[in-house]
Amino acid sequence: MAWFRRRGKSGGPSSRRVDQADLDHLTQFVRSKRGVEAFIEPQTTVTETTLLLVAHDGEWTRRRIESPEVARRFAHQLSLPIYDVKLMGYPQRMRDYNERQKRA
């Protein structure tokens, strides 16, 4: 049975490298939007570390990233401000955007 197979030493999500397609998607989002800020979402028992990008109007995208250090490097290369979700929380404009999408 697959129920009792081990997930690895950490027991958490796998630690595979980020796909180039993910980085390309994030880069395209930054280039096509204005006022983009980056937010690092920490690894949990269910998900790997992710990078959340939020535009000025609250539109957002999220992709898996290898580590917080890689996320910071990516953001600095694109001159993006970067924050830690654990410290700053999610921006209100993102929640407002999600609410507008629900109503539409």
N, CA, C and O atoms as CSV, one atom per row, in Angstrom:
chain,resi,resn,atom,element,x,y,z
A,1,MET,N,N,0.829,-1.187,0.000
A,1,MET,CA,C,0.000,0.000,0.000
A,1,MET,C,C,0.868,1.242,0.000
A,1,MET,O,O,1.930,1.277,0.621
A,2,ALA,N,N,0.408,2.245,-0.694
A,2,ALA,CA,C,1.146,3.501,-0.788
A,2,ALA,C,C,0.975,4.361,0.459
A,2,ALA,O,O,1.682,5.356,0.616
A,3,TRP,N,N,0.078,4.011,1.322
A,3,TRP,CA,C,-0.187,4.832,2.509
A,3,TRP,C,C,1.015,4.964,3.424
A,3,TRP,O,O,1.199,5.994,4.072
A,4,PHE,N,N,1.831,3.928,3.478
A,4,PHE,CA,C,2.902,3.893,4.451
A,4,PHE,C,C,4.277,4.175,3.859
A,4,PHE,O,O,5.294,3.972,4.522
A,5,ARG,N,N,4.311,4.638,2.626
A,5,ARG,CA,C,5.593,4.987,2.031
A,5,ARG,C,C,6.128,6.257,2.661
A,5,ARG,O,O,5.372,7.159,3.022
A,6,ARG,N,N,7.419,6.309,2.784
A,6,ARG,CA,C,8.044,7.494,3.372
A,6,ARG,C,C,8.134,8.601,2.340
A,6,ARG,O,O,8.321,8.354,1.149
A,7,ARG,N,N,7.998,9.826,2.822
A,7,ARG,CA,C,8.048,10.998,1.942
A,7,ARG,C,C,9.449,11.569,1.841
A,7,ARG,O,O,9.661,12.513,1.080
A,8,GLY,N,N,10.377,11.056,2.548
A,8,GLY,CA,C,11.715,11.634,2.583
A,8,GLY,C,C,12.099,11.884,4.030
A,8,GLY,O,O,11.330,11.599,4.948
A,9,LYS,N,N,13.277,12.410,4.220
A,9,LYS,CA,C,13.772,12.609,5.578
A,9,LYS,C,C,12.965,13.644,6.351
A,9,LYS,O,O,12.732,13.481,7.548
A,10,SER,N,N,12.536,14.710,5.671
A,10,SER,CA,C,11.835,15.764,6.393
A,10,SER,C,C,10.370,15.444,6.626
A,10,SER,O,O,9.755,15.981,7.547
A,11,GLY,N,N,9.803,14.567,5.794
A,11,GLY,CA,C,8.386,14.268,5.924
A,11,GLY,C,C,7.520,15.347,5.308
A,11,GLY,O,O,6.300,15.198,5.242
A,12,GLY,N,N,8.133,16.435,4.856
A,12,GLY,CA,C,7.397,17.543,4.257
A,12,GLY,C,C,7.409,17.462,2.747
A,12,GLY,O,O,7.670,16.401,2.180
A,13,PRO,N,N,7.132,18.563,2.100
A,13,PRO,CA,C,7.118,18.574,0.651
A,13,PRO,C,C,8.500,18.296,0.080
A,13,PRO,O,O,9.511,18.508,0.749
A,14,SER,N,N,8.536,17.825,-1.146
A,14,SER,CA,C,9.823,17.518,-1.762
A,14,SER,C,C,10.599,18.807,-1.994
A,14,SER,O,O,10.005,19.877,-2.119
A,15,SER,N,N,11.895,18.712,-2.050
A,15,SER,CA,C,12.725,19.905,-2.235
A,15,SER,C,C,13.376,19.858,-3.608
A,15,SER,O,O,14.603,19.850,-3.709
A,16,ARG,N,N,12.580,19.827,-4.654
A,16,ARG,CA,C,13.138,19.829,-5.996
A,16,ARG,C,C,13.367,21.260,-6.445
A,16,ARG,O,O,12.808,22.204,-5.887
A,17,ARG,N,N,14.192,21.397,-7.455
A,17,ARG,CA,C,14.535,22.729,-7.955
A,17,ARG,C,C,13.342,23.355,-8.667
A,17,ARG,O,O,12.457,22.659,-9.164
A,18,VAL,N,N,13.339,24.673,-8.704
A,18,VAL,CA,C,12.264,25.405,-9.350
A,18,VAL,C,C,12.401,25.261,-10.869
A,18,VAL,O,O,13.513,25.239,-11.398
A,19,ASP,N,N,11.279,25.164,-11.554
A,19,ASP,CA,C,11.277,25.055,-13.012
A,19,ASP,C,C,11.556,26.413,-13.633
A,19,ASP,O,O,11.154,27.445,-13.096
A,20,GLN,N,N,12.249,26.409,-14.770
A,20,GLN,CA,C,12.489,27.655,-15.499
A,20,GLN,C,C,11.172,28.270,-15.946
A,20,GLN,O,O,11.052,29.493,-16.020
A,21,ALA,N,N,10.182,27.433,-16.245
A,21,ALA,CA,C,8.867,27.947,-16.653
A,21,ALA,C,C,8.236,28.779,-15.543
A,21,ALA,O,O,7.554,29.765,-15.822
A,22,ASP,N,N,8.457,28.391,-14.279
A,22,ASP,CA,C,7.937,29.173,-13.151
A,22,ASP,C,C,8.604,30.547,-13.092
A,22,ASP,O,O,7.933,31.561,-12.901
A,23,LEU,N,N,9.925,30.574,-13.257
A,23,LEU,CA,C,10.637,31.846,-13.241
A,23,LEU,C,C,10.230,32.727,-14.415
A,23,LEU,O,O,10.105,33.943,-14.268
A,24,ASP,N,N,10.024,32.113,-15.586
A,24,ASP,CA,C,9.578,32.867,-16.758
A,24,ASP,C,C,8.201,33.472,-16.518
A,24,ASP,O,O,7.947,34.616,-16.895
A,25,HIS,N,N,7.316,32.709,-15.895
A,25,HIS,CA,C,5.973,33.213,-15.594
A,25,HIS,C,C,6.052,34.413,-14.649
A,25,HIS,O,O,5.394,35.428,-14.875
A,26,LEU,N,N,6.848,34.296,-13.603
A,26,LEU,CA,C,6.988,35.391,-12.645
A,26,LEU,C,C,7.586,36.628,-13.318
A,26,LEU,O,O,7.133,37.747,-13.081
A,27,THR,N,N,8.595,36.424,-14.148
A,27,THR,CA,C,9.222,37.543,-14.856
A,27,THR,C,C,8.228,38.232,-15.779
A,27,THR,O,O,8.173,39.461,-15.833
A,28,GLN,N,N,7.448,37.448,-16.500
A,28,GLN,CA,C,6.448,38.018,-17.403
A,28,GLN,C,C,5.392,38.814,-16.632
A,28,GLN,O,O,4.945,39.865,-17.091
A,29,PHE,N,N,5.002,38.317,-15.475
A,29,PHE,CA,C,4.031,39.032,-14.647
A,29,PHE,C,C,4.592,40.399,-14.253
A,29,PHE,O,O,3.893,41.408,-14.338
A,30,VAL,N,N,5.842,40.430,-13.827
A,30,VAL,CA,C,6.476,41.690,-13.408
A,30,VAL,C,C,6.545,42.663,-14.579
A,30,VAL,O,O,6.270,43.852,-14.418
A,31,ARG,N,N,6.907,42.169,-15.741
A,31,ARG,CA,C,7.064,43.039,-16.911
A,31,ARG,C,C,5.738,43.537,-17.467
A,31,ARG,O,O,5.700,44.572,-18.133
A,32,SER,N,N,4.659,42.825,-17.208
A,32,SER,CA,C,3.363,43.212,-17.787
A,32,SER,C,C,2.473,43.991,-16.815
A,32,SER,O,O,1.396,44.445,-17.202
A,33,LYS,N,N,2.900,44.150,-15.577
A,33,LYS,CA,C,2.110,44.857,-14.552
A,33,LYS,C,C,2.925,46.012,-14.004
A,33,LYS,O,O,4.133,46.099,-14.222
A,34,ARG,N,N,2.248,46.893,-13.293
A,34,ARG,CA,C,2.995,47.972,-12.634
A,34,ARG,C,C,2.791,47.873,-11.124
A,34,ARG,O,O,1.802,47.317,-10.646
A,35,GLY,N,N,3.746,48.422,-10.398
A,35,GLY,CA,C,3.658,48.443,-8.940
A,35,GLY,C,C,3.715,47.070,-8.294
A,35,GLY,O,O,3.061,46.847,-7.275
A,36,VAL,N,N,4.480,46.147,-8.859
A,36,VAL,CA,C,4.535,44.774,-8.344
A,36,VAL,C,C,5.439,44.699,-7.114
A,36,VAL,O,O,6.536,45.257,-7.095
A,37,GLU,N,N,4.958,44.001,-6.098
A,37,GLU,CA,C,5.735,43.702,-4.902
A,37,GLU,C,C,5.784,42.191,-4.734
A,37,GLU,O,O,4.863,41.481,-5.139
A,38,ALA,N,N,6.857,41.710,-4.136
A,38,ALA,CA,C,7.060,40.279,-3.930
A,38,ALA,C,C,6.884,39.924,-2.459
A,38,ALA,O,O,7.263,40.689,-1.571
A,39,PHE,N,N,6.307,38.759,-2.217
A,39,PHE,CA,C,6.093,38.254,-0.861
A,39,PHE,C,C,6.554,36.800,-0.801
A,39,PHE,O,O,6.135,35.976,-1.614
A,40,ILE,N,N,7.411,36.494,0.159
A,40,ILE,CA,C,7.868,35.119,0.353
A,40,ILE,C,C,6.893,34.418,1.278
A,40,ILE,O,O,6.608,34.887,2.380
A,41,GLU,N,N,6.381,33.275,0.806
A,41,GLU,CA,C,5.512,32.434,1.636
A,41,GLU,C,C,6.337,31.230,2.080
A,41,GLU,O,O,6.882,30.515,1.239
A,42,PRO,N,N,6.438,30.998,3.372
A,42,PRO,CA,C,7.330,29.943,3.873
A,42,PRO,C,C,6.819,28.537,3.552
A,42,PRO,O,O,5.636,28.322,3.287
A,43,GLN,N,N,7.737,27.613,3.587
A,43,GLN,CA,C,7.402,26.200,3.414
A,43,GLN,C,C,6.514,25.758,4.563
A,43,GLN,O,O,6.720,26.154,5.710
A,44,THR,N,N,5.526,24.935,4.244
A,44,THR,CA,C,4.673,24.328,5.268
A,44,THR,C,C,4.753,22.815,5.105
A,44,THR,O,O,5.510,22.319,4.272
A,45,THR,N,N,3.985,22.089,5.888
A,45,THR,CA,C,3.974,20.636,5.741
A,45,THR,C,C,3.298,20.213,4.446
A,45,THR,O,O,3.462,19.076,4.003
A,46,VAL,N,N,2.542,21.115,3.835
A,46,VAL,CA,C,1.787,20.791,2.620
A,46,VAL,C,C,2.399,21.413,1.367
A,46,VAL,O,O,2.362,20.801,0.300
A,47,THR,N,N,2.957,22.605,1.477
A,47,THR,CA,C,3.478,23.300,0.298
A,47,THR,C,C,4.948,23.668,0.483
A,47,THR,O,O,5.452,23.787,1.600
A,48,GLU,N,N,5.607,23.841,-0.647
A,48,GLU,CA,C,6.988,24.293,-0.621
A,48,GLU,C,C,7.003,25.815,-0.517
A,48,GLU,O,O,5.950,26.451,-0.554
A,49,THR,N,N,8.179,26.393,-0.389
A,49,THR,CA,C,8.325,27.844,-0.365
A,49,THR,C,C,7.803,28.402,-1.682
A,49,THR,O,O,8.117,27.877,-2.751
A,50,THR,N,N,7.007,29.463,-1.607
A,50,THR,CA,C,6.477,30.072,-2.825
A,50,THR,C,C,6.771,31.562,-2.819
A,50,THR,O,O,6.998,32.173,-1.775
A,51,LEU,N,N,6.758,32.124,-4.021
A,51,LEU,CA,C,6.922,33.555,-4.203
A,51,LEU,C,C,5.610,34.091,-4.750
A,51,LEU,O,O,5.142,33.663,-5.805
A,52,LEU,N,N,5.033,35.014,-4.036
A,52,LEU,CA,C,3.771,35.648,-4.408
A,52,LEU,C,C,4.085,37.032,-4.938
A,52,LEU,O,O,4.769,37.811,-4.274
A,53,LEU,N,N,3.590,37.348,-6.134
A,53,LEU,CA,C,3.748,38.677,-6.701
A,53,LEU,C,C,2.389,39.347,-6.735
A,53,LEU,O,O,1.411,38.749,-7.184
A,54,VAL,N,N,2.318,40.591,-6.261
A,54,VAL,CA,C,1.063,41.332,-6.206
A,54,VAL,C,C,1.251,42.660,-6.932
A,54,VAL,O,O,2.153,43.431,-6.606
A,55,ALA,N,N,0.388,42.925,-7.924
A,55,ALA,CA,C,0.451,44.164,-8.696
A,55,ALA,C,C,-0.282,45.284,-7.960
A,55,ALA,O,O,-0.897,45.050,-6.919
A,56,HIS,N,N,-0.213,46.499,-8.501
A,56,HIS,CA,C,-0.812,47.675,-7.855
A,56,HIS,C,C,-2.312,47.541,-7.653
A,56,HIS,O,O,-2.860,48.088,-6.696
A,57,ASP,N,N,-2.988,46.811,-8.554
A,57,ASP,CA,C,-4.445,46.671,-8.471
A,57,ASP,C,C,-4.878,45.447,-7.671
A,57,ASP,O,O,-6.074,45.189,-7.535
A,58,GLY,N,N,-3.916,44.690,-7.139
A,58,GLY,CA,C,-4.231,43.520,-6.334
A,58,GLY,C,C,-4.160,42.211,-7.095
A,58,GLY,O,O,-4.214,41.140,-6.489
A,59,GLU,N,N,-4.039,42.280,-8.429
A,59,GLU,CA,C,-3.892,41.040,-9.192
A,59,GLU,C,C,-2.620,40.354,-8.722
A,59,GLU,O,O,-1.627,41.019,-8.427
A,60,TRP,N,N,-2.642,39.034,-8.650
A,60,TRP,CA,C,-1.508,38.332,-8.071
A,60,TRP,C,C,-1.248,37.025,-8.787
A,60,TRP,O,O,-2.102,36.505,-9.505
A,61,THR,N,N,-0.066,36.512,-8.580
A,61,THR,CA,C,0.316,35.192,-9.071
A,61,THR,C,C,1.285,34.593,-8.064
A,61,THR,O,O,1.973,35.308,-7.335
A,62,ARG,N,N,1.325,33.276,-8.041
A,62,ARG,CA,C,2.166,32.573,-7.059
A,62,ARG,C,C,2.825,31.391,-7.764
A,62,ARG,O,O,2.186,30.685,-8.544
A,63,ARG,N,N,4.091,31.186,-7.485
A,63,ARG,CA,C,4.810,30.038,-8.019
A,63,ARG,C,C,5.777,29.516,-6.966
A,63,ARG,O,O,6.261,30.257,-6.110
A,64,ARG,N,N,6.040,28.236,-7.057
A,64,ARG,CA,C,7.001,27.585,-6.165
A,64,ARG,C,C,8.391,28.129,-6.461
A,64,ARG,O,O,8.747,28.379,-7.613
A,65,ILE,N,N,9.164,28.304,-5.405
A,65,ILE,CA,C,10.533,28.811,-5.539
A,65,ILE,C,C,11.433,27.932,-4.678
A,65,ILE,O,O,10.979,27.366,-3.684
A,66,GLU,N,N,12.670,27.817,-5.042
A,66,GLU,CA,C,13.576,26.875,-4.377
A,66,GLU,C,C,13.802,27.186,-2.899
A,66,GLU,O,O,13.832,26.277,-2.069
A,67,SER,N,N,13.960,28.464,-2.571
A,67,SER,CA,C,14.235,28.845,-1.181
A,67,SER,C,C,13.963,30.338,-1.009
A,67,SER,O,O,13.833,31.060,-1.998
A,68,PRO,N,N,13.876,30.802,0.228
A,68,PRO,CA,C,13.725,32.244,0.444
A,68,PRO,C,C,14.899,33.042,-0.134
A,68,PRO,O,O,14.707,34.158,-0.616
A,69,GLU,N,N,16.088,32.489,-0.091
A,69,GLU,CA,C,17.256,33.179,-0.640
A,69,GLU,C,C,17.134,33.356,-2.149
A,69,GLU,O,O,17.461,34.418,-2.679
A,70,VAL,N,N,16.668,32.328,-2.840
A,70,VAL,CA,C,16.462,32.416,-4.289
A,70,VAL,C,C,15.371,33.439,-4.593
A,70,VAL,O,O,15.475,34.181,-5.570
A,71,ALA,N,N,14.337,33.485,-3.776
A,71,ALA,CA,C,13.260,34.463,-3.955
A,71,ALA,C,C,13.801,35.878,-3.808
A,71,ALA,O,O,13.473,36.754,-4.608
A,72,ARG,N,N,14.624,36.106,-2.796
A,72,ARG,CA,C,15.200,37.438,-2.586
A,72,ARG,C,C,16.094,37.846,-3.753
A,72,ARG,O,O,16.054,38.989,-4.210
A,73,ARG,N,N,16.894,36.907,-4.224
A,73,ARG,CA,C,17.776,37.181,-5.367
A,73,ARG,C,C,16.962,37.534,-6.612
A,73,ARG,O,O,17.284,38.484,-7.325
A,74,PHE,N,N,15.913,36.766,-6.863
A,74,PHE,CA,C,15.025,37.014,-8.008
A,74,PHE,C,C,14.421,38.414,-7.915
A,74,PHE,O,O,14.426,39.160,-8.894
A,75,ALA,N,N,13.907,38.769,-6.747
A,75,ALA,CA,C,13.282,40.082,-6.560
A,75,ALA,C,C,14.295,41.207,-6.736
A,75,ALA,O,O,13.989,42.223,-7.361
A,76,HIS,N,N,15.482,41.041,-6.199
A,76,HIS,CA,C,16.504,42.082,-6.321
A,76,HIS,C,C,16.946,42.254,-7.772
A,76,HIS,O,O,17.204,43.376,-8.208
A,77,GLN,N,N,17.036,41.158,-8.524
A,77,GLN,CA,C,17.408,41.252,-9.942
A,77,GLN,C,C,16.396,42.068,-10.731
A,77,GLN,O,O,16.757,42.747,-11.692
A,78,LEU,N,N,15.121,42.005,-10.328
A,78,LEU,CA,C,14.071,42.746,-11.021
A,78,LEU,C,C,13.707,44.045,-10.308
A,78,LEU,O,O,12.718,44.689,-10.656
A,79,SER,N,N,14.497,44.428,-9.317
A,79,SER,CA,C,14.286,45.663,-8.541
A,79,SER,C,C,12.909,45.721,-7.897
A,79,SER,O,O,12.243,46.756,-7.920
A,80,LEU,N,N,12.490,44.597,-7.322
A,80,LEU,CA,C,11.197,44.520,-6.639
A,80,LEU,C,C,11.394,44.616,-5.133
A,80,LEU,O,O,12.342,44.043,-4.596
A,81,PRO,N,N,10.513,45.331,-4.447
A,81,PRO,CA,C,10.533,45.237,-2.986
A,81,PRO,C,C,10.057,43.838,-2.592
A,81,PRO,O,O,9.142,43.295,-3.211
A,82,ILE,N,N,10.665,43.269,-1.584
A,82,ILE,CA,C,10.292,41.908,-1.176
A,82,ILE,C,C,10.048,41.881,0.324
A,82,ILE,O,O,10.786,42.483,1.105
A,83,TYR,N,N,8.995,41.168,0.708
A,83,TYR,CA,C,8.570,41.094,2.097
A,83,TYR,C,C,8.344,39.640,2.479
A,83,TYR,O,O,8.168,38.782,1.614
A,84,ASP,N,N,8.349,39.374,3.759
A,84,ASP,CA,C,8.046,38.054,4.291
A,84,ASP,C,C,6.593,38.061,4.769
A,84,ASP,O,O,6.219,38.880,5.608
A,85,VAL,N,N,5.783,37.159,4.242
A,85,VAL,CA,C,4.364,37.108,4.604
A,85,VAL,C,C,4.185,36.882,6.104
A,85,VAL,O,O,3.234,37.396,6.693
A,86,LYS,N,N,5.082,36.121,6.728
A,86,LYS,CA,C,4.972,35.871,8.173
A,86,LYS,C,C,5.077,37.164,8.973
A,86,LYS,O,O,4.473,37.293,10.038
A,87,LEU,N,N,5.840,38.111,8.462
A,87,LEU,CA,C,6.042,39.373,9.183
A,87,LEU,C,C,5.056,40.457,8.772
A,87,LEU,O,O,4.576,41.215,9.615
A,88,MET,N,N,4.752,40.532,7.481
A,88,MET,CA,C,3.950,41.634,6.949
A,88,MET,C,C,2.482,41.268,6.708
A,88,MET,O,O,1.620,42.146,6.699
A,89,GLY,N,N,2.197,39.994,6.516
A,89,GLY,CA,C,0.847,39.593,6.134
A,89,GLY,C,C,0.615,39.860,4.653
A,89,GLY,O,O,1.502,40.339,3.947
A,90,TYR,N,N,-0.593,39.540,4.196
A,90,TYR,CA,C,-0.947,39.746,2.793
A,90,TYR,C,C,-1.477,41.165,2.609
A,90,TYR,O,O,-2.166,41.685,3.486
A,91,PRO,N,N,-1.162,41.797,1.474
A,91,PRO,CA,C,-1.620,43.172,1.274
A,91,PRO,C,C,-3.143,43.240,1.095
A,91,PRO,O,O,-3.753,42.347,0.507
A,92,GLN,N,N,-3.731,44.306,1.608
A,92,GLN,CA,C,-5.183,44.490,1.522
A,92,GLN,C,C,-5.654,44.526,0.075
A,92,GLN,O,O,-6.738,44.033,-0.235
A,93,ARG,N,N,-4.850,45.105,-0.813
A,93,ARG,CA,C,-5.283,45.200,-2.214
A,93,ARG,C,C,-5.457,43.821,-2.845
A,93,ARG,O,O,-6.268,43.659,-3.757
A,94,MET,N,N,-4.714,42.836,-2.375
A,94,MET,CA,C,-4.868,41.468,-2.874
A,94,MET,C,C,-6.209,40.895,-2.415
A,94,MET,O,O,-6.913,40.256,-3.197
A,95,ARG,N,N,-6.555,41.119,-1.171
A,95,ARG,CA,C,-7.849,40.645,-0.658
A,95,ARG,C,C,-9.001,41.353,-1.361
A,95,ARG,O,O,-10.019,40.736,-1.675
A,96,ASP,N,N,-8.836,42.654,-1.608
A,96,ASP,CA,C,-9.868,43.402,-2.330
A,96,ASP,C,C,-10.029,42.869,-3.750
A,96,ASP,O,O,-11.149,42.748,-4.246
A,97,TYR,N,N,-8.915,42.552,-4.403
A,97,TYR,CA,C,-8.957,41.992,-5.755
A,97,TYR,C,C,-9.701,40.652,-5.757
A,97,TYR,O,O,-10.545,40.407,-6.618
A,98,ASN,N,N,-9.386,39.796,-4.798
A,98,ASN,CA,C,-10.061,38.490,-4.704
A,98,ASN,C,C,-11.564,38.681,-4.499
A,98,ASN,O,O,-12.365,37.953,-5.084
A,99,GLU,N,N,-11.947,39.644,-3.681
A,99,GLU,CA,C,-13.364,39.912,-3.438
A,99,GLU,C,C,-14.044,40.409,-4.709
A,99,GLU,O,O,-15.164,39.994,-5.009
A,100,ARG,N,N,-13.385,41.291,-5.462
A,100,ARG,CA,C,-13.947,41.775,-6.730
A,100,ARG,C,C,-14.118,40.642,-7.721
A,100,ARG,O,O,-15.090,40.618,-8.475
A,101,GLN,N,N,-13.180,39.699,-7.727
A,101,GLN,CA,C,-13.268,38.562,-8.660
A,101,GLN,C,C,-14.433,37.656,-8.294
A,101,GLN,O,O,-15.090,37.109,-9.180
A,102,LYS,N,N,-14.697,37.491,-7.008
A,102,LYS,CA,C,-15.819,36.661,-6.556
A,102,LYS,C,C,-17.143,37.258,-6.996
A,102,LYS,O,O,-18.055,36.538,-7.404
A,103,ARG,N,N,-17.245,38.596,-6.910
A,103,ARG,CA,C,-18.489,39.277,-7.279
A,103,ARG,C,C,-18.719,39.318,-8.784
A,103,ARG,O,O,-19.860,39.397,-9.237
A,104,ALA,N,N,-17.645,39.266,-9.556
A,104,ALA,CA,C,-17.760,39.383,-11.022
A,104,ALA,C,C,-18.302,38.118,-11.661
A,104,ALA,O,O,-18.456,38.060,-12.881
